């Protein structure tokens, strides 16, 4: 369990994004991942997470970095995902 976000990710497993992936929204953290997702020609057009929430920012991969870099990345992703939740909630509210 990660104390900072109170999440239990022990059962979480990464899954490869495939052309047959059925999703309503596909969000990439950086432009390189975005371009790779778009090459798959999914049923939905992938977007950059930062663009989806209106900040336009990318998330730098902290791989090989310091604990502080990982923590900063986690805080950035948390902030952006909160924006996604707000956007989806407002979309749900307006569709009723």
Beta strands, then each sheet from edge to edge (+ up, - down):
strand 1: 27-28
strand 2: 47-48
sheet 1: 1+ 2+
end
